Amino acid sequence: MKRFSILFILAAVITSPIAAQQRGTLLSAVDSACYAYGIQVGTGLREQMKAFPGGEANLNALVEGLVCAITSDFDGMLMVPEDAQAFLQSYIMDMTVQEAEVAKEEEIRFLSGNKTKEGVVVTESGLQYKIITQGAGDKPTLEDKVTVNYKGYLLDGTVFQSSEEMGYPLTIGLEQVLPGWTELLQLMPVGSKYIAWIPAELGYGAQGAGQAIKPNTMLIFEVELLSIEK
């Protein structure tokens, strides 16, 4: 079957019976609601496609599938809905495995080079850290709560979480955080600021966390220990 360009598909939708009037004309509340829903769905899709696994998303193929499904064009479909669902599940699983393997290789390569840099300390668990500022206060224990300022980012520099974004320091128990954090914080006297490179097995592991943190993703944290609550 001939693959249509995205412009041809959109033009077909605009001029088909599904469009009650010309593009840009909303003649009723229903028209406006449908248009608003289209904007809402499209905006959500746009954000989802940014994280589409396997490379840059093919928007032509996406729109073609949408048009076929929404207009019930079963003759034009390259996959029936059941096959599409099965293929998508299999594809995402395969891509997730591949991305996890790539992330693990990147972690090994980075940590191997990073551990040789001046000031970097490597613990028995594989955690790597460097002292930015060394405080003179007490060190927390596993039973304590701590208050910290922090910034977490990925190897490419993408910040995925920070106390600055929240607008206030984080207070949390040492048993409630990632294993890498639990270990790191017990090394830090109050008043210290460290940077830590946390291997995936001491972070979110093979599961990852949301769209930002893929499986087997190594994490980098800057952590400043402000106080301890016994």
KOLLO-138124 format. One record per atom (N, C-alpha, C): residue in three letters; x, y, z; atom name; residue number from 1. Coordinates in steps of 0.02 Angstrom, whole numbers. Atoms other than C-alpha are relative to their C-alpha. Example, Ala and Ser with C-alpha at 12.3 -4.5 7.8 and 13.67 -1.06 7.14 Angstrom:
<atoms>
   aa      xx      yy      zz  at    i
  ala      45     -59       0   N    1
  ala     615    -225     390  CA    1
  ala      45      60       0   C    1
  ser     -42     -59      -3   N    2
  ser     684     -53     357  CA    2
  ser     -39      55      37   C    2
</atoms>
This chain:
<atoms>
   aa      xx      yy      zz  at    i
  met      42     -61       0   N    1
  met       0       0       0  CA    1
  met      44      62       0   C    1
  lys     -38     -62       3   N    2
  lys      62     174     -43  CA    2
  lys      -1      36      67   C    2
  arg      -4     -37     -63   N    3
  arg     125     272     108  CA    3
  arg     -13      74     -16   C    3
  phe      17     -70      12   N    4
  phe      45     444     112  CA    4
  phe      46      45      40   C    4
  ser     -37     -50     -38   N    5
  ser     140     599     164  CA    5
  ser     -46      28      53   C    5
  ile      39     -27     -56   N    6
  ile      84     682     324  CA    6
  ile     -46      57     -25   C    6
  leu      41     -55      25   N    7
  leu      20     834     227  CA    7
  leu     -61     -27     -39   C    7
  phe      55      29      37   N    8
  phe     -85     726     111  CA    8
  phe     -52     -28      47   C    8
  ile      46      30     -48   N    9
  ile    -161     633     258  CA    9
  ile     -41      54      35   C    9
  leu      36     -53     -35   N   10
  leu    -204     792     351  CA   10
  leu     -50      35     -47   C   10
  ala      47     -31      47   N   11
  ala    -280     867     194  CA   11
  ala     -61     -44     -11   C   11
  ala      56      46       9   N   12
  ala    -386     711     172  CA   12
  ala     -48       4      58   C   12
  val      42      -4     -59   N   13
  val    -449     724     349  CA   13
  val     -40      65       0   C   13
  ile      33     -66      -1   N   14
  ile    -489     909     331  CA   14
  ile     -57       3     -49   C   14
  thr      51      -5      52   N   15
  thr    -589     885     170  CA   15
  thr     -49     -58       0   C   15
  ser      44      58      -2   N   16
  ser    -674     722     220  CA   16
  ser     -65      17      36   C   16
  pro      64     -12     -34   N   17
  pro    -854     706     286  CA   17
  pro       8       7      75   C   17
  ile      -8      -5     -73   N   18
  ile    -782     692     462  CA   18
  ile       7      72      23   C   18
  ala      -6     -71     -17   N   19
  ala    -747     879     454  CA   19
  ala     -65      35     -18   C   19
  ala      65     -30      11   N   20
  ala    -911     972     474  CA   20
  ala       4      66     -38   C   20
  gln      -8     -63      34   N   21
  gln    -841    1133     406  CA   21
  gln      73      11     -16   C   21
  gln     -69     -12      19   N   22
  gln    -683    1211     338  CA   22
  gln      44       9      61   C   22
  arg     -48      -6     -55   N   23
  arg    -527    1210     443  CA   23
  arg       0      72      27   C   23
  gly      -3     -65     -31   N   24
  gly    -522    1351     568  CA   24
  gly     -68      30      16   C   24
  thr      67     -25     -13   N   25
  thr    -711    1373     576  CA   25
  thr     -34     -45      51   C   25
  leu      34      38     -52   N   26
  leu    -796    1317     736  CA   26
  leu     -70      30       8   C   26
  leu      67     -27       4   N   27
  leu    -984    1337     716  CA   27
  leu     -44     -15      60   C   27
  ser      42      18     -58   N   28
  ser   -1047    1260     878  CA   28
  ser      44     -17      59   C   28
  ala     -37      20     -59   N   29
  ala    -998    1214    1054  CA   29
  ala      31     -70      -9   C   29
  val     -27      67      13   N   30
  val    -976    1034     996  CA   30
  val      63       5     -43   C   30
  asp     -59     -10      41   N   31
  asp    -856    1092     861  CA   31
  asp      59      22      43   C   31
  ser     -53     -27     -43   N   32
  ser    -756    1189     989  CA   32
  ser      27     -53      48   C   32
  ala     -20      52     -46   N   33
  ala    -755    1044    1111  CA   33
  ala      43     -53     -35   C   33
  cys     -38      49      38   N   34
  cys    -695     923     976  CA   34
  cys      69      28     -18   C   34
  tyr     -63     -31      17   N   35
  tyr    -560    1045     923  CA   35
  tyr      46       2      62   C   35
  ala     -39      -3     -62   N   36
  ala    -505    1069    1103  CA   36
  ala      26     -68      19   C   36
  tyr     -21      69     -15   N   37
  tyr    -500     881    1127  CA   37
  tyr      57     -21     -46   C   37
  gly     -54      15      47   N   38
  gly    -392     864     971  CA   38
  gly      65      32      21   C   38
  ile     -60     -34     -25   N   39
  ile    -271     993    1040  CA   39
  ile      28     -36      61   C   39
  gln     -21      34     -61   N   40
  gln    -267     903    1207  CA   40
  gln      34     -66     -16   C   40
  val     -28      64      18   N   41
  val    -236     733    1129  CA   41
  val      67       9     -37   C   41
  gly     -61     -13      38   N   42
  gly    -107     803    1008  CA   42
  gly      58      23      44   C   42
  thr     -52     -24     -46   N   43
  thr     -12     892    1146  CA   43
  thr      28     -58      41   C   43
  gly     -23      58     -38   N   44
  gly      -5     733    1249  CA   44
  gly      42     -47     -42   C   44
  leu     -37      42      46   N   45
  leu      52     632    1099  CA   45
  leu      69      29     -15   C   45
  arg     -64     -32      14   N   46
  arg     187     758    1060  CA   46
  arg      51     -13      55   C   46
  glu     -46      11     -56   N   47
  glu     262     740    1234  CA   47
  glu      19     -74       4   C   47
  gln     -15      72      -3   N   48
  gln     248     550    1230  CA   48
  gln      49     -20     -54   C   48
  met     -43      19      56   N   49
  met     333     539    1060  CA   49
  met      72      22      10   C   49
  lys     -69     -21     -15   N   50
  lys     485     632    1128  CA   50
  lys      40     -56      32   C   50
  ala     -33      55     -35   N   51
  ala     523     478    1232  CA   51
  ala     -11     -67     -36   C   51
  phe      15      62      36   N   52
  phe     475     352    1098  CA   52
  phe      63     -41      -8   C   52
  pro     -61      40       2   N   53
  pro     598     207    1106  CA   53
  pro      22     -18     -70   C   53
  gly     -26      24      63   N   54
  gly     711     158     963  CA   54
  gly      23      53     -49   C   54
  gly     -21     -54      44   N   55
  gly     749     328     889  CA   55
  gly     -55      50     -13   C   55
  glu      48     -53      14   N   56
  glu     658     477     815  CA   56
  glu     -65     -29     -27   C   56
  ala      66      26      19   N   57
  ala     472     444     796  CA   57
  ala     -18      20     -71   C   57
  asn      24     -13      68   N   58
  asn     398     431     620  CA   58
  asn     -71      27       5   C   58
  leu      66     -32      -8   N   59
  leu     255     556     630  CA   59
  leu     -46     -15     -59   C   59
  asn      42      19      57   N   60
  asn     195     510     454  CA   60
  asn     -38     -64      15   C   60
  ala      31      65     -15   N   61
  ala     163     332     510  CA   61
  ala     -51       7      57   C   61
  leu      45     -11     -56   N   62
  leu      83     392     672  CA   62
  leu     -66      29     -25   C   62
  val      60     -33      25   N   63
  val     -40     506     582  CA   63
  val     -40     -47     -45   C   63
  glu      35      47      44   N   64
  glu     -80     373     451  CA   64
  glu     -40     -51      41   C   64
  gly      36      47     -43   N   65
  gly    -124     249     588  CA   65
  gly     -59      31      34   C   65
  leu      55     -36     -33   N   66
  leu    -229     378     679  CA   66
  leu     -59      10     -47   C   66
  val      53     -14      48   N   67
  val    -326     424     523  CA   67
  val     -38     -64     -17   C   67
  cys      33      63      17   N   68
  cys    -360     242     477  CA   68
  cys     -45     -23      57   C   68
  ala      39      24     -57   N   69
  ala    -420     202     653  CA   69
  ala     -61      44      13   C   69
  ile      55     -45     -18   N   70
  ile    -526     357     682  CA   70
  ile     -54       3     -53   C   70
  thr      50       0      54   N   71
  thr    -612     343     512  CA   71
  thr     -24     -71     -16   C   71
  ser      19      70      11   N   72
  ser    -632     153     525  CA   72
  ser      18     -24     -70   C   72
  asp     -24      20      67   N   73
  asp    -533     131     363  CA   73
  asp      37     -67       7   C   73
  phe     -31      65     -11   N   74
  phe    -502     -55     390  CA   74
  phe      37     -25     -62   C   74
  asp     -35      21      61   N   75
  asp    -454     -82     208  CA   75
  asp      68      34      -6   C   75
  gly     -63     -37       4   N   76
  gly    -318      49     225  CA   76
  gly      50     -17      54   C   76
  met     -45      16     -55   N   77
  met    -245     -20     385  CA   77
  met      53     -51     -20   C   77
  leu     -54      48      11   N   78
  leu     -76    -106     373  CA   78
  leu       2     -53      55   C   78
  met       5      48     -56   N   79
  met    -112    -193     540  CA   79
  met     -71       5      27   C   79
  val      63      -3     -36   N   80
  val    -276    -241     620  CA   80
  val      15      19      72   C   80
  pro     -13     -24     -68   N   81
  pro    -296    -171     797  CA   81
  pro      33     -52      45   C   81
  glu     -29      52     -43   N   82
  glu    -255    -338     881  CA   82
  glu      74     -10     -15   C   82
  asp     -70       8      19   N   83
  asp     -94    -357     781  CA   83
  asp      41      61      20   C   83
  ala     -35     -62     -19   N   84
  ala     -48    -176     814  CA   84
  ala      18       0      74   C   84
  gln     -13       2     -72   N   85
  gln     -64    -199    1002  CA   85
  gln      55     -50      15   C   85
  ala     -50      52     -13   N   86
  ala      39    -360    1000  CA   86
  ala      69      23     -23   C   86
  phe     -64     -23      26   N   87
  phe     174    -282     891  CA   87
  phe      29      54      45   C   87
  leu     -24     -56     -41   N   88
  leu     185    -125     999  CA   88
  leu      28     -25      66   C   88
  gln     -24      28     -64   N   89
  gln     203    -226    1160  CA   89
  gln      68     -34     -10   C   89
  ser     -63      34      14   N   90
  ser     340    -333    1082  CA   90
  ser      56      49     -15   C   90
  tyr     -50     -50      19   N   91
  tyr     429    -183    1008  CA   91
  tyr      26      38      61   C   91
  ile     -21     -38     -59   N   92
  ile     431     -84    1170  CA   92
  ile      43     -42      46   C   92
  met     -40      44     -42   N   93
  met     496    -234    1265  CA   93
  met      71      -8     -29   C   93
  asp     -66       8      32   N   94
  asp     637    -261    1139  CA   94
  asp      42      63       6   C   94
  met     -37     -63      -4   N   95
  met     684     -77    1136  CA   95
  met      23      15      71   C   95
  thr     -18     -11     -70   N   96
  thr     684     -69    1326  CA   96
  thr      61     -40      18   C   96
  val     -58      42     -13   N   97
  val     806    -214    1334  CA   97
  val      62      29     -33   C   97
  gln     -57     -29      36   N   98
  gln     918    -134    1203  CA   98
  gln      25      64      34   C   98
  glu     -20     -62     -33   N   99
  glu     917      35    1289  CA   99
  glu      34     -13      67   C   99
  ala     -30      18     -65   N  100
  ala     956     -47    1456  CA  100
  ala      72     -24     -10   C  100
  glu     -68      25      14   N  101
  glu    1107    -134    1379  CA  101
  glu      47      57     -18   C  101
  val     -40     -59      17   N  102
  val    1169      29    1304  CA  102
  val      17      41      61   C  102
  ala     -10     -40     -61   N  103
  ala    1146     120    1469  CA  103
  ala      52     -33      46   C  103
  lys     -48      36     -42   N  104
  lys    1245     -15    1561  CA  104
  lys      71       8     -27   C  104
  glu     -66     -10      32   N  105
  glu    1388      -1    1436  CA  105
  glu      26      71      12   C  105
  glu     -20     -70     -12   N  106
  glu    1389     189    1456  CA  106
  glu      22       9      73   C  106
  glu     -17      -5     -71   N  107
  glu    1392     171    1645  CA  107
  glu      69     -29      14   C  107
  ile     -65      33     -10   N  108
  ile    1539      50    1643  CA  108
  ile      56      43     -28   C  108
  arg     -51     -41      33   N  109
  arg    1636     159    1522  CA  109
  arg      13      64      39   C  109
  phe      -8     -63     -36   N  110
  phe    1604     319    1620  CA  110
  phe      34     -11      68   C  110
  leu     -27      11     -67   N  111
  leu    1640     250    1793  CA  111
  leu      73     -24      -2   C  111
  ser     -69      23       7   N  112
  ser    1800     166    1733  CA  112
  ser      47      59      -9   C  112
  gly     -41     -59       8   N  113
  gly    1867     334    1679  CA  113
  gly      -5      48      58   C  113
  asn      11     -48     -54   N  114
  asn    1793     436    1820  CA  114
  asn      39     -16      63   C  114
  lys     -33      20     -62   N  115
  lys    1873     335    1959  CA  115
  lys      74      18       2   C  115
  thr     -70     -18       3   N  116
  thr    2046     386    1900  CA  116
  thr      12      75       9   C  116
  lys      -6     -72      -5   N  117
  lys    2009     572    1918  CA  117
  lys      18      20      71   C  117
  glu     -23     -24     -65   N  118
  glu    2085     672    2060  CA  118
  glu     -58      14      47   C  118
  gly      49     -13     -51   N  119
  gly    1984     673    2219  CA  119
  gly     -59     -47       1   C  119
  val      56      46       2   N  120
  val    1861     536    2168  CA  120
  val      14     -61      43   C  120
  val      -5      57     -45   N  121
  val    1834     403    2301  CA  121
  val     -49     -54     -23   C  121
  val      43      57      19   N  122
  val    1765     230    2258  CA  122
  val     -10     -45      60   C  122
  thr      15      44     -57   N  123
  thr    1677     129    2393  CA  123
  thr      -5     -73     -23   C  123
  glu       4      72      15   N  124
  glu    1662     -60    2402  CA  124
  glu     -61     -16     -42   C  124
  ser      62      13      37   N  125
  ser    1485     -52    2332  CA  125
  ser       4      22     -73   C  125
  gly      -6     -29      67   N  126
  gly    1544      41    2177  CA  126
  gly     -21      72      -4   C  126
  leu      16     -70      -4   N  127
  leu    1480     211    2232  CA  127
  leu      63      42      -9   C  127
  gln     -56     -46       7   N  128
  gln    1594     353    2177  CA  128
  gln     -22      69      24   C  128
  tyr      17     -67     -23   N  129
  tyr    1599     523    2261  CA  129
  tyr      62      43       5   C  129
  lys     -54     -48      -8   N  130
  lys    1702     680    2276  CA  130
  lys     -24      54      47   C  130
  ile      17     -52     -50   N  131
  ile    1705     806    2417  CA  131
  ile       7      69     -32   C  131
  ile      -2     -70      22   N  132
  ile    1660     982    2364  CA  132
  ile      15      45      60   C  132
  thr     -10     -35     -63   N  133
  thr    1647    1052    2540  CA  133
  thr      -4     -51      57   C  133
  gln       1      47     -56   N  134
  gln    1690     955    2698  CA  134
  gln     -22      36      64   C  134
  gly      26     -30     -61   N  135
  gly    1585     999    2849  CA  135
  gly      35     -27      62   C  135
  ala     -32      20     -63   N  136
  ala    1632     980    3032  CA  136
  ala     -52     -27      50   C  136
  gly      52      23     -46   N  137
  gly    1466     918    3105  CA  137
  gly      -2     -76       6   C  137
  asp       9      72      -8   N  138
  asp    1401     747    3150  CA  138
  asp     -19     -33     -66   C  138
  lys      22      40      57   N  139
  lys    1369     608    3025  CA  139
  lys     -65     -35      18   C  139
  pro      63      34     -15   N  140
  pro    1193     536    3012  CA  140
  pro       8     -76       3   C  140
  thr       3      73      -2   N  141
  thr    1153     355    3053  CA  141
  thr     -62     -23     -37   C  141
  leu      54      28      38   N  142
  leu    1030     239    2970  CA  142
  leu     -68      17      29   C  142
  glu      64     -13     -33   N  143
  glu     895     283    3097  CA  143
  glu     -20      74      -3   C  143
  asp      11     -72      -1   N  144
  asp     907     471    3069  CA  144
  asp     -39      25     -61   C  144
  lys      25     -39      56   N  145
  lys     816     595    2959  CA  145
  lys      50      55     -15   C  145
  val     -46     -53      19   N  146
  val     915     723    2862  CA  146
  val     -37      53     -40   C  146
  thr      25     -54      43   N  147
  thr     880     890    2779  CA  147
  thr      57      18     -48   C  147
  val     -52     -10      50   N  148
  val     973     916    2616  CA  148
  val     -24      46     -56   C  148
  asn       9     -29      66   N  149
  asn     987    1025    2463  CA  149
  asn      32     -48     -49   C  149
  tyr     -28      48      47   N  150
  tyr    1017     921    2309  CA  150
  tyr     -20      16     -71   C  150
  lys      16      -2      71   N  151
  lys    1019     912    2120  CA  151
  lys      19     -66     -31   C  151
  gly     -13      64      33   N  152
  gly    1004     752    2020  CA  152
  gly      -2       9     -75   C  152
  tyr       0      -6      73   N  153
  tyr    1053     740    1838  CA  153
  tyr      31     -62     -33   C  153
  leu     -23      57      39   N  154
  leu    1098     617    1701  CA  154
  leu      68      15     -31   C  154
  leu     -66      -8      30   N  155
  leu    1260     590    1607  CA  155
  leu       1      56     -52   C  155
  asp       3     -52      51   N  156
  asp    1202     709    1470  CA  156
  asp     -13      69      29   C  156
  gly      11     -64     -33   N  157
  gly    1175     846    1598  CA  157
  gly     -72      18      14   C  157
  thr      71     -12     -12   N  158
  thr     985     834    1603  CA  158
  thr     -16      -3      74   C  158
  val      20      -1     -70   N  159
  val     922     886    1775  CA  159
  val     -70     -31       5   C  159
  phe      65      31      -7   N  160
  phe     779     771    1828  CA  160
  phe     -34      15      66   C  160
  gln      30     -15     -65   N  161
  gln     752     829    2006  CA  161
  gln      48      44      39   C  161
  ser     -43     -41     -43   N  162
  ser     815     961    2128  CA  162
  ser     -42      33      53   C  162
  ser      34     -36     -54   N  163
  ser     771    1045    2291  CA  163
  ser     -14      72     -21   C  163
  glu      12     -68      25   N  164
  glu     786    1211    2200  CA  164
  glu     -66       4     -38   C  164
  glu      64       2      36   N  165
  glu     641    1161    2087  CA  165
  glu     -59      -4      49   C  165
  met      53       5     -50   N  166
  met     539    1113    2241  CA  166
  met     -10      65      38   C  166
  gly       3     -63     -36   N  167
  gly     580    1279    2322  CA  167
  gly      17      -5      73   C  167
  tyr     -19       9     -70   N  168
  tyr     638    1206    2487  CA  168
  tyr      42     -63       6   C  168
  pro     -41      60     -10   N  169
  pro     761    1078    2557  CA  169
  pro     -44     -62      12   C  169
  leu      34      64     -11   N  170
  leu     712     894    2568  CA  170
  leu      18     -27      68   C  170
  thr     -10      34     -63   N  171
  thr     689     812    2737  CA  171
  thr     -26     -71      -7   C  171
  ile      19      70      13   N  172
  ile     688     622    2732  CA  172
  ile      44     -47      41   C  172
  gly     -38      50     -37   N  173
  gly     743     466    2824  CA  173
  gly      49     -36     -44   C  173
  leu     -51      35      38   N  174
  leu     899     373    2771  CA  174
  leu     -24     -67     -27   C  174
  glu      26      64      23   N  175
  glu     798     214    2752  CA  175
  glu     -53       9     -55   C  175
  gln      52     -15      50   N  176
  gln     679     301    2629  CA  176
  gln      29      20     -67   C  176
  val     -31     -25      61   N  177
  val     805     347    2495  CA  177
  val      34     -56     -38   C  177
  leu     -36      48      40   N  178
  leu     902     258    2359  CA  178
  leu      59     -29      38   C  178
  pro     -58      29     -35   N  179
  pro    1038     138    2420  CA  179
  pro      63      42      -6   C  179
  gly     -58     -43       9   N  180
  gly    1170     252    2346  CA  180
  gly      -1      61      45   C  180
  trp       7     -56     -46   N  181
  trp    1102     398    2447  CA  181
  trp      11     -22      73   C  181
  thr      -8      25     -69   N  182
  thr    1092     295    2606  CA  182
  thr      73      -7      18   C  182
  glu     -72       9     -12   N  183
  glu    1275     251    2590  CA  183
  glu      36      67       2   C  183
  leu     -35     -64       5   N  184
  leu    1331     425    2538  CA  184
  leu     -12      44      62   C  184
  leu      16     -45     -55   N  185
  leu    1241     520    2677  CA  185
  leu      34     -20      65   C  185
  gln     -34      22     -61   N  186
  gln    1319     414    2812  CA  186
  gln      74      16       0   C  186
  leu     -71     -20       5   N  187
  leu    1490     470    2750  CA  187
  leu       9      75      11   C  187
  met      -3     -72       2   N  188
  met    1446     655    2758  CA  188
  met     -12      33      68   C  188
  pro      14     -41     -59   N  189
  pro    1467     768    2910  CA  189
  pro     -47      58     -19   C  189
  val      44     -58      12   N  190
  val    1337     907    2927  CA  190
  val      42      59     -23   C  190
  gly     -36     -56      29   N  191
  gly    1390    1057    2825  CA  191
  gly      39     -19     -63   C  191
  ser     -37      24      59   N  192
  ser    1465     950    2686  CA  192
  ser     -41       5     -63   C  192
  lys      30       5      66   N  193
  lys    1430     954    2502  CA  193
  lys      42     -48     -42   C  193
  tyr     -34      50      41   N  194
  tyr    1475     803    2395  CA  194
  tyr     -34      -5     -68   C  194
  ile      29      22      63   N  195
  ile    1451     752    2215  CA  195
  ile       9     -75      -3   C  195
  ala      -2      73       0   N  196
  ala    1410     568    2192  CA  196
  ala     -22     -26     -68   C  196
  trp      18      36      61   N  197
  trp    1404     453    2041  CA  197
  trp     -27     -68      22   C  197
  ile      35      59     -28   N  198
  ile    1278     317    2082  CA  198
  ile     -15     -50     -55   C  198
  pro      16      52      50   N  199
  pro    1279     157    1979  CA  199
  pro     -74     -20       4   C  199
  ala      71      17       3   N  200
  ala    1108      95    1925  CA  200
  ala     -21     -48      55   C  200
  glu      19      50     -51   N  201
  glu    1111     -50    2048  CA  201
  glu      -6      32      69   C  201
  leu       9     -37     -63   N  202
  leu    1122      79    2189  CA  202
  leu     -52      55      -8   C  202
  gly      52     -50      15   N  203
  gly     988     187    2106  CA  203
  gly     -66     -33     -13   C  203
  tyr      65      28      18   N  204
  tyr     832     135    2014  CA  204
  tyr       5     -66     -38   C  204
  gly     -11      67      27   N  205
  gly     909     -22    1940  CA  205
  gly     -27     -11     -69   C  205
  ala      24      21      66   N  206
  ala     839    -117    1792  CA  206
  ala     -71      23     -13   C  206
  gln      69     -23       9   N  207
  gln     665     -43    1821  CA  207
  gln      -3      71     -26   C  207
  gly       3     -71      17   N  208
  gly     708     140    1797  CA  208
  gly     -54      35      40   C  208
  ala      50     -39     -35   N  209
  ala     590     276    1853  CA  209
  ala     -30      52     -47   C  209
  gly      33     -47      45   N  210
  gly     468     361    1736  CA  210
  gly      35       6     -67   C  210
  gln     -29     -10      66   N  211
  gln     516     430    1566  CA  211
  gln      72      26       3   C  211
  ala     -65     -31      -4   N  212
  ala     670     525    1625  CA  212
  ala      56     -50      15   C  212
  ile     -52      47     -22   N  213
  ile     764     382    1708  CA  213
  ile     -14     -68     -29   C  213
  lys       9      63      35   N  214
  lys     778     234    1592  CA  214
  lys      31     -57      42   C  214
  pro     -32      57     -34   N  215
  pro     824      57    1651  CA  215
  pro      76       3      -5   C  215
  asn     -73       2      -4   N  216
  asn    1006      40    1704  CA  216
  asn      33      68      -8   C  216
  thr     -27     -67       7   N  217
  thr    1031     228    1708  CA  217
  thr      41      19      62   C  217
  met     -42     -26     -53   N  218
  met    1177     293    1812  CA  218
  met     -22      71      17   C  218
  leu      23     -66     -22   N  219
  leu    1133     447    1915  CA  219
  leu      58      39      31   C  219
  ile     -49     -45     -31   N  220
  ile    1236     597    1969  CA  220
  ile     -38      47      47   C  220
  phe      32     -44     -49   N  221
  phe    1190     694    2126  CA  221
  phe      51      46      32   C  221
  glu     -35     -46     -44   N  222
  glu    1256     849    2210  CA  222
  glu     -43       5      62   C  222
  val      38       3     -63   N  223
  val    1205     836    2392  CA  223
  val      34      43      53   C  223
  glu     -25     -42     -55   N  224
  glu    1226     965    2531  CA  224
  glu     -39     -19      63   C  224
  leu      33      21     -62   N  225
  leu    1189     900    2707  CA  225
  leu      -5      60      48   C  225
  leu      12     -60     -41   N  226
  leu    1109    1040    2807  CA  226
  leu      -7     -15      74   C  226
  ser      10      15     -71   N  227
  ser    1055     955    2967  CA  227
  ser     -22     -72       8   C  227
  ile      21      68     -18   N  228
  ile    1014     791    3056  CA  228
  ile     -55       4      52   C  228
  glu      52       6     -50   N  229
  glu     856     749    3150  CA  229
  glu       3     -69      30   C  229
  lys      -7      65     -33   N  230
  lys     885     611    3276  CA  230
  lys     -68     -29      17   C  230
</atoms>
